[in-house]
């Protein structure tokens, strides 16, 4: 059956709020509105995208230049609701658009997925990987649910404190033991509100950021591909590499062997199936990094939603050269000069979203 896509990148914030009616921060709302057409690049022929309306001339260009056969939803045709991520707020968006309630998940399922989307899952997954992998990995996160244990955890060298749900750096605090009071107060407030935070050793020197992407069919979890991305010094997202999987595997092989990556992917399929089988169906992205000492941090984040890595994976078929997927502030479409042939980008840069947005999603040949 055809899918009805929804781009709601603020979903982690919606999970934290856990409200039926949720208003995202202004910047998040602008990002969502600017990127509402992105699922056009991910869908299959016959799929739909839920959006407020698209520039018809721009959409005709996608059909002509890239053969894309995904359309804005007509609010009549049946389709499977497919958001970037599920929350009560995502369900409300579909309901308000006219999707029948019977086609949407009930409260019980949403509550279960919210809990699985929390950072406790990354801590549990790390424990399982550490027991099964035949090599040492970076220490995982500790789930901290009381203030006395929190103080002790923050005294163990530079640490990272993470709220159960957050997005784009919000809810992630870097703490030095010599001055933890501000972070301590924020973490204590989070424990009172959500029941726990996670605390893990801070990685000071990172040499590579990447992710492994999976799909759960509701029973088994299967590896889909690698995602290589760029971050700033605090780990905030800057862009995704768009290239064939063999190219990205070779890039990553410079800091982490291909054999080791295969071992990790296989272990994650097994352990994620154990954690999620029978409980969740959909995309799963596991963010990782490699330290300067060569240690793999295998569970930086576990995202039960689509990510920019999944978008990059879909964009590979439209790129004739190695590219970078970027998000730029403002309307950058006038500066984009794509060189397109045979339905693929051969040179220059391509605006993936229509003109006039507060942000522009760009595919740029490196």
N, C-alpha and C positions, 0 to 999 in steps of 0.2 A: 504493500500500500504506500501511496505517496506520503511524504513527510511535510509538516508545517513547521518551518524553522523560526526560532525567535532568538535574536541576539540580545542577551541580558547579562553583560559582563560584570554588572554590579551584584550578581547573585550571592556572592559570599557575604556581602554586607546585608543583603536581605535575609540570609540565613541567621546572621547574628541578631537582627531585629526580630525575626520570627513573627512578622505581622502579616495579616491578610492584605491590608492596605499599607503599602510601604512607599515612601518618597525618598529616592536616593539623593545623596549630596549633589550640588549643582554640577560639579566637574564630572561626576559619574553619569549623571543624566545626559550631559552633552556628549560624552564619549559613546554612550548607548545610542543616542539619536544619530550621531555621525556615522556609526558603524552598522546601522540596522540592515544594510544591504549585504553585509559580508557573507551571510550564508548562501548567497547566489553562487559563490565560488566553491562551496562545499557540497551543495545538493546534487542530486541526480536528476536527469530529465524527468519532468512531470512534477517535481517537488515545488513547494510554495514557500514564500517568505512572508512573515507577518511584519508589516511596516506601515508607516503613515502615508506612503505614496512616494514614488521615485520619479526622477527626471526621465521622461520618456525617451528623449534623444540619447541620453547616456545609456539607458537600458537597451535600446536598439543597437547601440554600438557593441555592447557585450555579446548580443546574439550574433551580430555580423562578424566580429573579429575573433571571437573565442568559441562560438557555437554553444554558448550557455543556454540551456532550455529550462531554467528555473524562473518562475514568475511571482510577482506579488499575489498574495492570496485574494481570491474573489469573495471570501466570506460565505461561500456556499459549498464548494467542493470538499468532500470528506478527506481528511488527511490526519496522520498521526502527529500529535503535538510533540515537537522536538526542540526544547529550549537549550540555550547554552548551559544552563544548570537549573535544577528543580528547587523550588521553595514555595511557600504559600503565596508569595508575591507573584511568582511566575504563573502559578495556577490562576490567580486573579486576572492577570493580563490576558490569558487565553479566554477566560470566561467573559470578560468585557468585550473581547473581539467577536464573540459569538460562538465559540467552541462549546459543544454540549458538555455539561458537567459529567455525564457518564463516560466521556472520553478522557477524563482527567484523573490523576491519582487522588485517592482519598487522604484524609488527615493522617491515618495510621502509617501509610506508606511515606508521606512527606516527613513525618516525625522520625521515622527510621532512617531515611536518607540524610536528614539533617544531622543526626547523631553520627552516622558513618562519615559524613563530610567534615566533622570536627577533627582537630589535630590529635586527638587521642588515637585515631586510626593510624597515623604515621608512627606514633610511639609503639603501638602494638606490632605493626608491620616490621619495624626495626628489630624488635626483640626476636621475632621469628627468623628474620634474615640472618641476624648475628649467630643464631644457633645452627643454621644450615649451610651458610656460605663457607667454602674452604679457605677463606683468607680474612684478614682483619679489615674492618670497616670503621669509619668515624663513629664515635659514640652517639647514640640516639638521644631523643628527648625523654625527659622524665615528666610524667603527669603529676602535677602538684595541686593538691586540693585543700591544704591548710596553711595558715600563715607562718607557723613555726617551721615547717619544712621548707617553705618558700625562702625564708631568711638564710637557712643553711645552703640551699641550692645556689643562691646568688653570691655566696661567699667563695664558691669554687672556681675562681678565676673569671675571665671575661665570658659572659653568657648571653644567650638570646632568649628572651621571654616572648612567648607567642600566645595570643588569645585563641580560643577554640575556632573562631571564624573571623577572617579579615580579608582585605583585598588591597592590592597595589601598595603594600608597605604599611597600611594602617593595621594597628594591632600587633606589630612586631617591634620589640624594644631591645636595643643593645645596651648591655649593662656592664660597667666596670665595677669591681667590688669596692673600690675606694669611694664611689659616689652612687650608691644604689637607691637612695631614698625616693626619688621621683618615680623610678621604675617600680620600686617596692609598693608604693601607694597605688599605682595604676594596676599592678598585678593583684593586689589585695582586693581592689574594687571589682576586678574581673572575676576573681574566685567567688566573691559574694554574689555576683550577678549570674555567672554561668556554671559555677561549681568547680572549675579547674582552669589552670593554665599549663602550658608545657615550658620546660626550661632545658636548654641544651648548651653544650660548649660552643663558643663562638669560633667560626673559622676565620682566621686573620688573613691568610694568604690562600686565595683560590686561583686555580689556573684554568678551569673550564666549567661552564654551566651547561647542563643539558637535561633532557627528560626522556623517559621511556613512556610510550603511549600504548594503551590497551583498550580493548572493548570487552565488556561483559555482556553475554547474551542472557544473563539471569541465572545461569548455572556455572559456566566456565568462563574464565578470563583469558583472552588471547592477545599476544603481543602484535602491535600494528606497525611500529617503527620508532626511530629515534627522532628527537627534536633537539637541535642545538640552538641556544639563544645567548644573547649578550645581556649583561647586567652592569649596573654601576657598582661603586665600591660598597654599597649597602645592600646589594642583591636585588635592586629594583629593575624591572624589565626594561630593555632598550630595543631589542629586535631579535628576529628569528632568521636563521639560515634556511634558505629554500634551495635544495639540491637533491640529487638522487641519494638514496639510502647508502649506497656503497661509498659515495663521496663523504658523507657525514661520518660513516664508520671509520674511514681512513683518517679524517680530521681528529676524531676522538681517540683513535689508536695511538696518536702521538703521546697521549697522557694516560691512557688506560687501554690495555690490550683487548683486541677483538674477542679473544677466547674468554677473557674475564667478563666482558659485556654479555656474551652469550650465556654464561653461567648465571649472571644476575638476572637477565631477562627470563630465563627458564625458572629460576627460583621465585621471581615475582609472579609469574603466571600461576605457579602452584600455591603460593601463600595468599595471593589476592583471591584466588578461587576459594580457598578456605575461609577467608574473611567475608567475601561478598556473595558467594554462591547461594542462590535461593533468597537473597536479600536485596539485590540491586542489579539492574540492567542498564547499561549505558557506557559512556566514555570514562576512562580513568587515566589520568596523567600523573606520573611519579617524577617530581623534580629531584635532581641530583647535582652534585658537584664533585670535583677532584681537587684536593688540597695540594699545596706546593710540595708536601712530603709524599705525594702519591697515594694518599688514603682516599677512598671513595666514601662520600657522604651519600648514602643510598636512599634516604627518606627525608629530604629537605621539606618537601610538601607532598601530600597525596590529594589530588584534585578529582573529585567525583563529578566532573563536568567537562565540557569542551574547553580547550585552551588555544592560545595562539599557535601552539605547536601542531594541533590538529588542523588549523587553517593552513599553516605552512606545508603540512603533508599533502593537503588537497591542492595547493597551488603549484606543487612540483610539476604537474602535468601541463601547466600553462607557461613554464619557464624553460627556454632553450639554453640558458646560461645559469650559472650559479648566481643566486640573488639574495637580497636581504629584505625581509618584511619589517617595515618600520611604522611607527605611529608618530605623526608630526602634528604640532599644534597649528591651528588655523587652517584656512583653505589653501592647500599647496597644489591644487590641480593645475593652475596656470603654469607652474614651473615644471610639470611632468611632461617629458618628451619621449613617449614610448616608441620603440621600433618593433613592429608586430609583423610576423609572417607565419602562415600556416597555423594560425591559432595559438602562437606562442610568443612570449616576449624575448627578443633577441638582443636588445640594447636599450639604454636609457632607463627611464623610470615610468611606472604605470600607477595612476591613482586607482585603487581598488574600490573606492567609494565615490559617490557623485559630488560635483562641485557644490560649494556653499556650506560645508560642514565646519563645526568648531574644531574638529580634528580630521586629519587625512590619513588613511591607511595606504601605504605606498609599497609597491614591489619594485625594488631597485636592483639592476644588474651590478654586481660587485666588480 
